[in-house]
Amino acid sequence: MDFPRPLTTVDVVIFAIREDRLHVLLVQRPAGESEPFPNFWALPGGFVDIVRDRDIEACAVRKLREKTGMVSPYLEQLGSWGGVGRDPRGWSATHAYFALMPAAPAGSPGAVDAQWFPVSSGKVKPGLAFDHDDILEAAIQRLRSKVEYTSLPAYLMPVEFTLPDLQRVYEIVLDRPLEKSAFRTRMLAADLIEPVAKMRKGPNRPAQLYRLKKAKSPVYFARTFNPPG
């Protein structure tokens, strides 16, 4: 029996740290009455190309590269959203991923229609197209939940960084402060980072620089970070 085929897309929630805040990359949809949600902001993504994409993760990698010109060191499948009402063009399903970028480019993203937006309370300033508000909220919750017991923020860091730099990124993602000595002890005991043979010089005393020791997979901690009492 021949069944009608649903529209199949992949969307990617791309996170980076800019200006000491968590940001997400959005793209502006084209104008025109025939376009769904014209001029709305949306997550980067698009239709699966059955010739170019061997699977949905390959589609996510391709869309990420097209929009940023970069390959993310961390990409995780978030979930699937589908239904008759999410796209006016017909029954559609999207497979969502979230990606962590080590540093957002100082200028514009790779695509002319893309822009970084700060994340605040699980939302961004514009209402997003389709059901992308729900997808973004789920991605933020997943990220913050996993940051409690993993080394995911390390994938948001540049190649070399100090321990205070790393702690600050944890605090940005978790949206709360962490105790300095406990954080330092956990990071050094986790076999996550290693010192490099240089120091960062500044107005205060020089700070030791580190880099990721195990970049291919995150480290899982035995317990979560406890909020300060």
N, C-alpha and C positions, 0 to 999 in steps of 0.2 A: 504494500500500500504506500502511496506517495503522500507524505505529509508536508504541509507548508513549512518552510524553514524560518526560524526566528533570526532577527538581526543579532550578530555576535560581535562584541567589541571587547577591548581591553583598555582599562584606565589605570593610570599610575599616580599615586600620591607621592610627590617628591619633596622631601624635607631637607632643609639646610639651615645653618645658623648665620644670620646677617644682623649686624648692628645690635648684637647682644640679645637677640630674640629669635625664637623659632619661626621660620618662614615656610610657606608652601608655594610651589610654582603652579600658576594657573595660566590658561590660554584663553584668549577672547574668541568667541565663535564668530563666524562670518555674518555679515549683514545680508538681508534679503528675505522677502516674505516666504520663500520656499524653504528656508532654513529653520529647523527647530531651535528655539531659544536664540534668535538673532541678537548679536552683540552681547550676550551674556558671557560671564566668565565660567570656565569649566576646568575640570582636571584634564591634563594631557592624556590623549588616548586616541583610539580610532578603531576602525574595522579590522578584523583579522584578515590577513592576506594569505590565502591557502597555498599560494605558490612560494612566497618568501618566508613565511613563518612556519617552522616545523612543529611548534606547539605554542600555547598561549604565553609561556614565559619568554619565548623568542620574540613574540609580538611586543611584550612589555619592554624588553631590552631595546628593540628597534625604536619604539615610540620615545623612550627616554633619551636615546642618543639623538634622535631627530630634534627634540625640543631643547636639549641642553648642550649637545655636542660632546657629552661625557658618558662614561660607563660607571654606574654606581658600584661601590665595593660591597653594598648590601642591598639585596632585593628579596622581598618576602611576599608570598601570596596572602592577601587579606581576606578575600571571600568573593562571593558571587551575588549579584543583584539582578533580578529579572521580573518581568511582568508585562501586562498588556498596556499599562498606562504610563510607563516611564519614558517612552519616546513616541511622539506623534506619528512617526513614520511606520510604526508597526510593533508587533510583539518583539521585545528585545531582551537580551541578557548581556551583562558585562561581567568580566572577571577582573577584579581589582587587585593591584599590588601596591606596596609602599616601598620607597627607596630612600636611602640616606646618602647625601652628597657630602664629601669631606669639607667643601667650602663653596659657598655660592659665589659665582663670578662677580667681580666688582661692578661691571657694567651690565649690559642687557644680557638675557639668556640667548641661547643659540637661535631660537625662533623669534621672528619679529613680532609675532602675536602673543608672546609669553611675557609674564611679569611675576615677580616675587611679591607675596602678600604676607604680612605678619599674622600669626595665629594668636587669637585671643579667646580664651574660654571655649575652646573647641570649635570656633567659627572664624571665618574671615569676613572682611567688611561687606563685600557684595554677596547677595544671594546667588547661589550657583545654579547652573543649568541642570536639567534632568534630576536625578536623585543624588547629585554629587555632594550636597551638604551632608547627607547621611553617610556617604562613603568616607568623606573627610573626617567626620566625627568618629567613626569607627577606627580609622587609621590613627588618630590622635590617642584614642583610648588604648589601642593595642600597643603603640609606641611607649606611652607612659607606664603601662602595666609591665611591659618587658624590661624597661629601664630599671625597675625596682630590683630586679634580680639578675640582670645580664650586663654585658659590656657594650651594648649597642651604641651609646653615645660616642664611643671611640671611633666609629665610622663617620662621625660628623667632624672629626678633627683633621687639621692639616697633617702633613707627614711628620713634622716635629712639633712638640708642644710641651708645656710644663704641667706639673700636677695641678696647680691652681687653674690653669686653662681647662683641663679635663673636668675638674670639679665644677667649674662654672657652667660648662655645657650640661652636665647632669642636672644642675640646679635649674637651668633654663627649661629643660624638658619636663622635669618634675614639678616646676613652678613652686619650689620651696627650697630653703637653705639646707645644707648638710654640714655635719660637724667635721671640721678640718682634719683632726688627727685620726679619727675613725675612718674617714674616706681614704686618707693616705695609706693607712695600714692595710685596708682592704685591697686597694689597687696594687700595692707592691707584693702582697701575699698571693695575689691571684695568678701570678706568672703571665700577666697580660701585656706588660710594657717592659721595655729595656732602655737604659740610659744610652745616649749617644755621646760621642767625645767632643761635646761643646756645651757652652753655657749661654744663656740669654742675658745680655747686659742691659741694664736700665738704671733708673734713678735710685733704686734700692740695691741690695746685694745681688750678685749674679744668681740666676735660677737654673737648675739642672734641666736640660731638655731630654725628652723621651720620645720613643716611637713605638708603634704597635709591634709586639713580638709574634702574635698569632693573628694574622689579618684575615685568614680564610673563614673562620667560624667564630661566633661570639663565645665568650666565657660565661658560664652560669655560676652564680654565687649560691652558697648554701642557705643564705637568708636574705631578706629584703632590707632595704635602707629604712631605718626607723626615723620617723619625723622627730625633730628636736623636742625635748620635753619642756 
